[in-house]
Amino acid sequence: MPAGSLHLPAVARSHTTGGCAFPRLACERRRWDSKALFERFTERARQVVSLAQEEASGFKHSYVGSEHILLGLVRGRDTLASRVLDSFAITVERVRGEVVRTVGLGQEMMPAGHLPFTERAKKTFEQAVQEARGLGHNYVGTEHLLLGLVTLNDGAAARILSDLNAGAEQIRGEVMRMLSPPATSPRAITPPGELPPAPRSGFDEWIRVGPGAGARRLLILAAGRALDDGRSEIESRDVLLALTRDEKIAPVLAELGVDEAAVLQALARGRPPQAPAQSPGQAPGQASAEG
């Protein structure tokens, strides 16, 4: 199976108790709905799941567990999660060695696309959804998978990370650091008895106004996209794409017929997205009447 192509195996009923914590994404009538869950995953997050399936098959394991998800995160190319793990000197070779030492090898090769997820792996995916929601993100990326993995803090992956001197709080702190927009330089302190320098223009004075909560949320979304692409600076296209994921702006854009796919297509063509043509006098978002 080529890397990046995600095959979803059949999964059993969840053994969680109480109310369903993920009514739209992960649970439906107390069933673990993998299709609905993975719809929110970014392409790179889905690739991590695909790589986890490959790793499990390579070890001849009959399941996909948290240790395989960890290997998928390490193998991801230029993702935020892989950069975090790399900062702790966690490599594919080291993790594979720990898997052999702590879990061992299986007896029979299994097709990668037909391996069931363990309960720990399913809880990792569900926790990743919660982590994304907690950060105000409308998508689940590799960084959320990594946070979901370390938040549970038990299972094979947690033991491996601990043995490699990468604690849960350390990893969470590094993820948060990489997700945060670059800090602005502190304002220069005027020496006593001196007047502060006059602003060079009205723009210089205006730019000192800080972003509100909504704008900060957009910047975090945009920063995540930039980091996922291996860039250290936020570009205007990152902000534009972030708008299509924002919980308040996305519905407004949807009424105009603009979504993430439309923006990506327009960017590829080199021009901004256009709203669908409207009849004279037709209100925005109002569908034309059929004859």
DRENDO-1510 file (C-alpha; in Angstrom, 1 decimal, always signed):
<recs>
REC; n; res; u; v; w
REC; 1; MET; +0.0; +0.0; +0.0 .
REC; 2; PRO; +1.6; +3.3; -1.0 .
REC; 3; ALA; +2.4; +5.8; +1.8 .
REC; 4; GLY; -0.3; +8.3; +2.3 .
REC; 5; SER; -3.2; +6.1; +1.1 .
REC; 6; LEU; -5.3; +5.5; +4.3 .
REC; 7; HIS; -7.3; +2.3; +4.5 .
REC; 8; LEU; -9.7; +2.2; +7.4 .
REC; 9; PRO; -10.1; -1.3; +8.8 .
REC; 10; ALA; -13.3; -2.4; +10.5 .
REC; 11; VAL; -13.5; -1.4; +14.1 .
REC; 12; ALA; -15.3; -2.9; +17.1 .
REC; 13; ARG; -17.6; -1.1; +19.6 .
REC; 14; SER; -16.0; +1.4; +21.9 .
REC; 15; HIS; -15.8; +0.3; +25.5 .
REC; 16; THR; -16.1; +3.9; +26.9 .
REC; 17; THR; -18.8; +4.5; +29.5 .
REC; 18; GLY; -21.1; +7.4; +30.0 .
REC; 19; GLY; -22.2; +9.9; +27.4 .
REC; 20; CYS; -20.5; +10.1; +24.1 .
REC; 21; ALA; -17.7; +12.7; +24.3 .
REC; 22; PHE; -17.5; +13.2; +20.5 .
REC; 23; PRO; -21.1; +13.1; +19.2 .
REC; 24; ARG; -20.2; +14.3; +15.6 .
REC; 25; LEU; -16.6; +13.0; +15.1 .
REC; 26; ALA; -15.9; +9.9; +17.0 .
REC; 27; CYS; -19.1; +8.3; +18.3 .
REC; 28; GLU; -22.5; +7.5; +17.0 .
REC; 29; ARG; -24.8; +5.4; +19.2 .
REC; 30; ARG; -21.7; +4.4; +21.2 .
REC; 31; ARG; -19.9; +3.2; +18.1 .
REC; 32; TRP; -16.4; +4.3; +17.1 .
REC; 33; ASP; -17.0; +6.0; +13.7 .
REC; 34; SER; -13.6; +6.0; +12.0 .
REC; 35; LYS; -14.8; +7.5; +8.8 .
REC; 36; ALA; -16.4; +10.6; +10.5 .
REC; 37; LEU; -13.3; +10.9; +12.7 .
REC; 38; PHE; -10.7; +10.9; +10.0 .
REC; 39; GLU; -12.7; +13.4; +7.9 .
REC; 40; ARG; -11.3; +16.2; +10.1 .
REC; 41; PHE; -7.7; +14.9; +9.7 .
REC; 42; THR; -5.3; +16.9; +7.5 .
REC; 43; GLU; -3.6; +15.1; +4.6 .
REC; 44; ARG; -0.4; +14.7; +6.6 .
REC; 45; ALA; -2.3; +13.4; +9.7 .
REC; 46; ARG; -3.9; +10.8; +7.5 .
REC; 47; GLN; -0.5; +9.9; +6.1 .
REC; 48; VAL; +0.7; +9.4; +9.7 .
REC; 49; VAL; -2.1; +6.8; +10.2 .
REC; 50; SER; -1.2; +5.1; +6.9 .
REC; 51; LEU; +2.5; +5.0; +8.0 .
REC; 52; ALA; +1.4; +3.5; +11.4 .
REC; 53; GLN; -0.4; +0.7; +9.5 .
REC; 54; GLU; +2.8; +0.1; +7.5 .
REC; 55; GLU; +4.9; -0.1; +10.6 .
REC; 56; ALA; +2.5; -2.5; +12.4 .
REC; 57; SER; +2.6; -4.8; +9.3 .
REC; 58; GLY; +6.4; -4.6; +9.2 .
REC; 59; PHE; +6.7; -5.8; +12.8 .
REC; 60; LYS; +4.2; -8.6; +11.9 .
REC; 61; HIS; +1.8; -7.2; +14.6 .
REC; 62; SER; -1.8; -8.1; +14.3 .
REC; 63; TYR; -3.0; -4.6; +15.4 .
REC; 64; VAL; -2.1; -0.9; +15.1 .
REC; 65; GLY; -1.2; +0.5; +18.5 .
REC; 66; SER; +0.1; +3.7; +20.0 .
REC; 67; GLU; +3.7; +2.6; +19.3 .
REC; 68; HIS; +3.0; +2.4; +15.6 .
REC; 69; ILE; +1.3; +5.9; +15.7 .
REC; 70; LEU; +4.5; +7.2; +17.3 .
REC; 71; LEU; +6.5; +5.7; +14.4 .
REC; 72; GLY; +4.1; +7.3; +11.9 .
REC; 73; LEU; +4.6; +10.7; +13.5 .
REC; 74; VAL; +8.4; +10.3; +13.5 .
REC; 75; ARG; +8.4; +9.2; +9.8 .
REC; 76; GLY; +6.2; +12.2; +8.7 .
REC; 77; ARG; +8.2; +14.5; +6.5 .
REC; 78; ASP; +8.5; +18.2; +7.6 .
REC; 79; THR; +5.5; +18.1; +9.9 .
REC; 80; LEU; +5.2; +20.0; +13.1 .
REC; 81; ALA; +5.1; +16.7; +15.1 .
REC; 82; SER; +8.2; +15.3; +13.4 .
REC; 83; ARG; +10.1; +18.6; +14.1 .
REC; 84; VAL; +9.1; +18.4; +17.8 .
REC; 85; LEU; +10.3; +14.8; +18.1 .
REC; 86; ASP; +13.5; +15.6; +16.2 .
REC; 87; SER; +14.2; +18.3; +18.8 .
REC; 88; PHE; +14.4; +15.5; +21.4 .
REC; 89; ALA; +16.7; +13.4; +19.1 .
REC; 90; ILE; +13.9; +10.9; +18.6 .
REC; 91; THR; +14.6; +9.0; +15.3 .
REC; 92; VAL; +12.8; +6.2; +13.5 .
REC; 93; GLU; +15.7; +3.8; +14.3 .
REC; 94; ARG; +15.6; +4.5; +18.0 .
REC; 95; VAL; +11.8; +4.1; +18.2 .
REC; 96; ARG; +11.9; +0.9; +16.2 .
REC; 97; GLY; +14.6; -0.5; +18.5 .
REC; 98; GLU; +12.4; +0.3; +21.5 .
REC; 99; VAL; +9.4; -1.3; +19.9 .
REC; 100; VAL; +11.4; -4.5; +19.4 .
REC; 101; ARG; +12.8; -4.4; +22.9 .
REC; 102; THR; +9.4; -3.6; +24.7 .
REC; 103; VAL; +6.9; -5.2; +22.4 .
REC; 104; GLY; +8.8; -7.7; +20.2 .
REC; 105; LEU; +8.0; -9.1; +16.8 .
REC; 106; GLY; +4.9; -10.9; +15.6 .
REC; 107; GLN; +4.8; -14.3; +13.9 .
REC; 108; GLU; +2.9; -13.8; +10.7 .
REC; 109; MET; +2.9; -10.9; +8.2 .
REC; 110; MET; -0.5; -9.2; +8.0 .
REC; 111; PRO; -1.8; -6.8; +5.3 .
REC; 112; ALA; -1.3; -3.3; +6.5 .
REC; 113; GLY; -4.8; -2.1; +5.5 .
REC; 114; HIS; -6.7; -4.8; +7.5 .
REC; 115; LEU; -5.2; -4.3; +10.9 .
REC; 116; PRO; -7.6; -3.2; +13.7 .
REC; 117; PHE; -6.8; -0.2; +15.9 .
REC; 118; THR; -6.3; -1.0; +19.6 .
REC; 119; GLU; -8.4; +0.8; +22.2 .
REC; 120; ARG; -5.4; +2.9; +23.1 .
REC; 121; ALA; -4.9; +3.9; +19.4 .
REC; 122; LYS; -8.6; +4.9; +19.2 .
REC; 123; LYS; -8.4; +6.9; +22.3 .
REC; 124; THR; -5.3; +8.6; +20.9 .
REC; 125; PHE; -7.3; +9.7; +17.8 .
REC; 126; GLU; -10.2; +10.9; +20.0 .
REC; 127; GLN; -7.9; +12.8; +22.3 .
REC; 128; ALA; -6.3; +14.4; +19.2 .
REC; 129; VAL; -9.8; +15.8; +18.3 .
REC; 130; GLN; -10.2; +17.1; +21.8 .
REC; 131; GLU; -6.8; +18.8; +21.7 .
REC; 132; ALA; -7.7; +20.4; +18.4 .
REC; 133; ARG; -10.9; +21.8; +19.8 .
REC; 134; GLY; -9.1; +23.0; +22.9 .
REC; 135; LEU; -6.8; +25.1; +20.7 .
REC; 136; GLY; -9.7; +26.4; +18.6 .
REC; 137; HIS; -8.6; +24.5; +15.5 .
REC; 138; ASN; -11.1; +23.2; +13.0 .
REC; 139; TYR; -8.8; +20.4; +11.8 .
REC; 140; VAL; -6.7; +17.6; +13.3 .
REC; 141; GLY; -3.1; +17.8; +12.4 .
REC; 142; THR; +0.1; +15.9; +13.3 .
REC; 143; GLU; +0.6; +18.2; +16.3 .
REC; 144; HIS; -2.8; +17.2; +17.7 .
REC; 145; LEU; -2.0; +13.5; +17.2 .
REC; 146; LEU; +1.2; +14.0; +19.1 .
REC; 147; LEU; -0.6; +15.8; +21.9 .
REC; 148; GLY; -3.2; +13.1; +22.0 .
REC; 149; LEU; -0.5; +10.5; +22.3 .
REC; 150; VAL; +1.3; +12.1; +25.2 .
REC; 151; THR; -1.8; +13.3; +27.0 .
REC; 152; LEU; -3.0; +9.8; +27.7 .
REC; 153; ASN; +0.5; +9.1; +29.1 .
REC; 154; ASP; +0.2; +5.4; +29.2 .
REC; 155; GLY; +0.7; +2.5; +26.8 .
REC; 156; ALA; +3.7; +1.5; +24.7 .
REC; 157; ALA; +4.3; +4.9; +23.1 .
REC; 158; ALA; +4.4; +6.7; +26.4 .
REC; 159; ARG; +6.9; +4.2; +27.8 .
REC; 160; ILE; +9.1; +4.5; +24.8 .
REC; 161; LEU; +9.0; +8.3; +24.9 .
REC; 162; SER; +9.9; +8.2; +28.7 .
REC; 163; ASP; +12.8; +5.8; +28.0 .
REC; 164; LEU; +14.0; +8.3; +25.4 .
REC; 165; ASN; +13.9; +11.1; +27.9 .
REC; 166; ALA; +11.0; +12.9; +26.3 .
REC; 167; GLY; +8.3; +13.5; +28.9 .
REC; 168; ALA; +4.7; +14.4; +28.2 .
REC; 169; GLU; +5.0; +18.0; +29.6 .
REC; 170; GLN; +8.2; +18.6; +27.7 .
REC; 171; ILE; +6.7; +17.5; +24.4 .
REC; 172; ARG; +3.5; +19.6; +25.0 .
REC; 173; GLY; +5.6; +22.6; +25.8 .
REC; 174; GLU; +7.6; +22.3; +22.6 .
REC; 175; VAL; +4.4; +21.8; +20.6 .
REC; 176; MET; +2.9; +25.0; +22.1 .
REC; 177; ARG; +6.1; +26.9; +21.5 .
REC; 178; MET; +6.1; +25.9; +17.8 .
REC; 179; LEU; +2.4; +26.7; +17.4 .
REC; 180; SER; +2.7; +30.2; +19.0 .
REC; 181; PRO; +3.3; +33.1; +16.6 .
REC; 182; PRO; +6.7; +34.8; +16.8 .
REC; 183; ALA; +6.9; +37.1; +19.8 .
REC; 184; THR; +7.1; +40.8; +18.9 .
REC; 185; SER; +10.1; +42.8; +20.1 .
REC; 186; PRO; +9.6; +44.6; +23.4 .
REC; 187; ARG; +9.1; +48.3; +23.0 .
REC; 188; ALA; +12.3; +50.3; +23.7 .
REC; 189; ILE; +12.5; +52.0; +27.1 .
REC; 190; THR; +12.9; +55.8; +27.0 .
REC; 191; PRO; +15.7; +56.9; +29.3 .
REC; 192; PRO; +14.6; +59.3; +32.1 .
REC; 193; GLY; +14.4; +63.0; +31.1 .
REC; 194; GLU; +14.2; +62.1; +27.3 .
REC; 195; LEU; +11.1; +62.3; +25.1 .
REC; 196; PRO; +10.1; +59.2; +23.2 .
REC; 197; PRO; +10.8; +59.4; +19.4 .
REC; 198; ALA; +7.9; +60.6; +17.4 .
REC; 199; PRO; +6.3; +58.0; +15.2 .
REC; 200; ARG; +7.4; +58.0; +11.6 .
REC; 201; SER; +3.9; +57.6; +10.2 .
REC; 202; GLY; +0.3; +56.9; +11.1 .
REC; 203; PHE; +0.9; +53.3; +10.1 .
REC; 204; ASP; +3.7; +52.9; +12.7 .
REC; 205; GLU; +1.3; +54.1; +15.4 .
REC; 206; TRP; -1.6; +51.9; +14.2 .
REC; 207; ILE; +0.4; +48.7; +14.0 .
REC; 208; ARG; +1.0; +48.8; +17.7 .
REC; 209; VAL; -2.7; +47.8; +18.3 .
REC; 210; GLY; -2.7; +44.2; +19.3 .
REC; 211; PRO; -4.9; +41.5; +17.7 .
REC; 212; GLY; -8.1; +40.5; +19.4 .
REC; 213; ALA; -9.0; +36.9; +20.4 .
REC; 214; GLY; -10.4; +36.1; +17.0 .
REC; 215; ALA; -7.4; +37.4; +15.1 .
REC; 216; ARG; -5.1; +35.5; +17.5 .
REC; 217; ARG; -7.0; +32.4; +16.7 .
REC; 218; LEU; -6.5; +33.0; +13.0 .
REC; 219; LEU; -2.8; +33.6; +13.5 .
REC; 220; ILE; -2.4; +30.3; +15.4 .
REC; 221; LEU; -4.3; +28.5; +12.6 .
REC; 222; ALA; -2.1; +30.2; +10.0 .
REC; 223; ALA; +1.1; +29.5; +12.0 .
REC; 224; GLY; +0.1; +25.8; +12.1 .
REC; 225; ARG; -0.2; +25.7; +8.3 .
REC; 226; ALA; +3.1; +27.5; +7.8 .
REC; 227; LEU; +4.9; +25.1; +10.1 .
REC; 228; ASP; +3.3; +22.1; +8.5 .
REC; 229; ASP; +4.7; +23.3; +5.2 .
REC; 230; GLY; +8.2; +23.7; +6.8 .
REC; 231; ARG; +8.1; +27.5; +6.8 .
REC; 232; SER; +9.0; +29.7; +9.8 .
REC; 233; GLU; +6.9; +32.8; +8.6 .
REC; 234; ILE; +3.2; +33.3; +8.1 .
REC; 235; GLU; +2.2; +34.3; +4.6 .
REC; 236; SER; -1.0; +35.9; +3.5 .
REC; 237; ARG; -2.2; +32.6; +1.9 .
REC; 238; ASP; -1.9; +31.0; +5.3 .
REC; 239; VAL; -4.3; +33.6; +6.8 .
REC; 240; LEU; -6.7; +33.2; +3.8 .
REC; 241; LEU; -6.8; +29.4; +4.3 .
REC; 242; ALA; -7.2; +29.9; +8.0 .
REC; 243; LEU; -10.3; +31.9; +7.4 .
REC; 244; THR; -11.9; +28.9; +5.8 .
REC; 245; ARG; -11.3; +26.9; +9.0 .
REC; 246; ASP; -12.4; +29.6; +11.4 .
REC; 247; GLU; -15.6; +28.7; +13.2 .
REC; 248; LYS; -17.1; +32.2; +12.8 .
REC; 249; ILE; -15.9; +33.2; +9.4 .
REC; 250; ALA; -16.1; +29.8; +7.6 .
REC; 251; PRO; -20.0; +29.8; +7.6 .
REC; 252; VAL; -20.0; +33.3; +6.1 .
REC; 253; LEU; -17.6; +32.3; +3.4 .
REC; 254; ALA; -19.6; +29.1; +2.8 .
REC; 255; GLU; -22.7; +31.2; +2.1 .
REC; 256; LEU; -20.7; +32.9; -0.6 .
REC; 257; GLY; -19.6; +29.6; -2.1 .
REC; 258; VAL; -16.1; +29.9; -0.9 .
REC; 259; ASP; -14.4; +27.0; +1.0 .
REC; 260; GLU; -10.9; +25.7; +1.4 .
REC; 261; ALA; -10.9; +23.8; -1.8 .
REC; 262; ALA; -12.0; +26.9; -3.8 .
REC; 263; VAL; -9.3; +29.0; -2.2 .
REC; 264; LEU; -6.6; +26.4; -3.0 .
REC; 265; GLN; -7.8; +26.2; -6.6 .
REC; 266; ALA; -7.8; +29.9; -7.0 .
REC; 267; LEU; -4.3; +30.2; -5.4 .
REC; 268; ALA; -3.1; +27.7; -7.9 .
REC; 269; ARG; -4.5; +29.7; -10.7 .
REC; 270; GLY; -2.9; +32.8; -9.3 .
REC; 271; ARG; -6.0; +34.9; -8.6 .
REC; 272; PRO; -8.3; +35.4; -5.5 .
REC; 273; PRO; -11.4; +33.2; -5.1 .
REC; 274; GLN; -14.6; +34.6; -6.7 .
REC; 275; ALA; -18.1; +34.1; -5.3 .
REC; 276; PRO; -20.6; +32.4; -7.6 .
REC; 277; ALA; -22.4; +34.6; -10.0 .
REC; 278; GLN; -25.7; +36.1; -8.7 .
REC; 279; SER; -28.8; +37.2; -10.4 .
REC; 280; PRO; -29.5; +41.0; -10.3 .
REC; 281; GLY; -31.2; +41.8; -7.0 .
REC; 282; GLN; -30.3; +38.4; -5.5 .
REC; 283; ALA; -29.1; +38.6; -1.9 .
REC; 284; PRO; -25.7; +37.0; -1.1 .
REC; 285; GLY; -26.1; +33.3; -0.3 .
REC; 286; GLN; -29.7; +33.2; -1.7 .
REC; 287; ALA; -30.2; +30.3; -4.1 .
REC; 288; SER; -31.7; +31.1; -7.5 .
REC; 289; ALA; -35.2; +29.8; -8.0 .
REC; 290; GLU; -35.7; +26.8; -10.3 .
REC; 291; GLY; -38.3; +27.0; -13.0 .
</recs>
